[in-house]
Amino acid sequence: MSLTPFAYDLDEAQIRRERQKARELRASQWWKRRCAKGVCHYCQRPTPPGELTMDHIVPVARGGRSIKGNIVPCCKDCNIKKKQLLPMEWDQYLSQMHSQNNYE
């Protein structure tokens, strides 16, 4: 039994396939149009399209797929902070950060 909730036991071949699909999506017009909006999905800050990164809402390592509904453009800061968190874990992290900022 895994200690990490919602983790999937994906083999390296599956992870490689999903990452290849992500690379293919990154080259698509769909992705270029998403980035052209110039807004981070998570923090909503304006970000130059060339600086937006691809993020899997549900990370590949946690069972996410490289499909349009699971991929969003985000700023590098959010992508680094989110790491491999699931949406509910990310929301919890943001709530904690918000609470800390309100007390400072």
C-alpha positions as CSV (number, residue, x, y, z in Angstrom):
1,M,0.0,0.0,0.0
2,S,1.3,3.4,-0.9
3,L,1.7,6.1,1.7
4,T,1.1,8.8,-0.9
5,P,-2.7,9.4,-1.4
6,F,-3.9,9.2,-5.0
7,A,-0.6,8.0,-6.3
8,Y,-0.6,5.5,-9.1
9,D,2.0,2.9,-9.6
10,L,3.0,4.0,-13.1
11,D,5.9,2.3,-14.8
12,E,8.5,4.4,-16.5
13,A,7.2,3.5,-20.0
14,Q,3.8,5.0,-19.1
15,I,5.3,8.1,-17.7
16,R,7.5,8.5,-20.8
17,R,4.5,8.1,-23.1
18,E,2.5,10.8,-21.2
19,R,5.5,13.2,-21.3
20,Q,5.8,12.6,-25.1
21,K,2.2,13.4,-25.5
22,A,2.8,16.6,-23.6
23,R,5.6,17.5,-25.9
24,E,3.4,17.0,-28.9
25,L,0.6,19.2,-27.3
26,R,3.2,21.9,-26.6
27,A,3.9,22.1,-30.3
28,S,0.2,22.4,-31.2
29,Q,-1.8,25.4,-32.2
30,W,-4.2,24.7,-29.3
31,W,-1.3,25.2,-26.8
32,K,0.0,28.3,-28.6
33,R,-3.4,29.9,-28.4
34,R,-3.7,29.1,-24.7
35,C,-0.3,30.7,-24.0
36,A,-1.1,33.7,-26.3
37,K,-3.6,34.8,-23.6
38,G,-0.6,35.6,-21.4
39,V,-2.3,34.7,-18.1
40,C,-1.2,32.1,-15.5
41,H,-4.0,29.6,-14.8
42,Y,-3.3,29.6,-11.0
43,C,-2.4,33.1,-9.9
44,Q,-4.1,34.9,-12.9
45,R,-1.1,37.3,-13.2
46,P,-0.3,38.5,-16.7
47,T,2.8,36.6,-17.9
48,P,4.5,36.9,-21.3
49,P,3.4,33.9,-23.4
50,G,7.0,32.8,-23.9
51,E,7.4,32.6,-20.1
52,L,4.4,30.4,-19.4
53,T,5.1,26.8,-18.6
54,M,3.0,23.7,-19.2
55,D,1.5,22.2,-16.0
56,H,-0.5,19.0,-15.6
57,I,-3.3,19.8,-13.1
58,V,-3.1,16.2,-11.9
59,P,0.6,15.4,-12.3
60,V,1.7,12.6,-14.5
61,A,3.6,11.0,-11.6
62,R,0.3,11.0,-9.7
63,G,-1.8,9.4,-12.4
64,G,-2.6,12.5,-14.6
65,R,-2.7,12.3,-18.3
66,S,-1.4,14.5,-21.0
67,I,-4.8,15.6,-22.4
68,K,-6.2,19.1,-23.0
69,G,-8.4,19.0,-20.0
70,N,-5.5,18.3,-17.7
71,I,-2.9,20.8,-19.0
72,V,-2.8,24.5,-18.3
73,P,-0.4,27.3,-18.9
74,C,1.2,28.7,-15.7
75,C,4.0,31.0,-14.6
76,K,7.2,29.5,-13.5
77,D,6.7,30.6,-9.9
78,C,3.4,28.7,-9.6
79,N,4.7,25.7,-11.4
80,I,7.7,25.4,-9.1
81,K,5.6,25.9,-6.0
82,K,2.9,23.4,-7.1
83,K,5.4,20.6,-7.8
84,Q,3.4,17.4,-7.9
85,L,0.5,18.5,-5.8
86,L,-3.0,17.4,-6.7
87,P,-5.6,20.2,-7.1
88,M,-7.0,19.8,-3.6
89,E,-3.5,19.9,-2.1
90,W,-2.6,23.0,-4.1
91,D,-5.7,24.7,-2.9
92,Q,-4.8,23.9,0.6
93,Y,-1.3,25.2,0.1
94,L,-2.7,28.5,-1.3
95,S,-5.1,28.8,1.6
96,Q,-2.3,28.4,4.1
97,M,-0.2,31.0,2.2
98,H,-3.1,33.4,2.2
99,S,-3.7,32.9,5.9
100,Q,0.0,33.6,6.7
101,N,0.0,36.7,4.5
102,N,-3.0,38.1,6.3
103,Y,-1.3,37.8,9.7
104,E,2.0,39.5,8.6
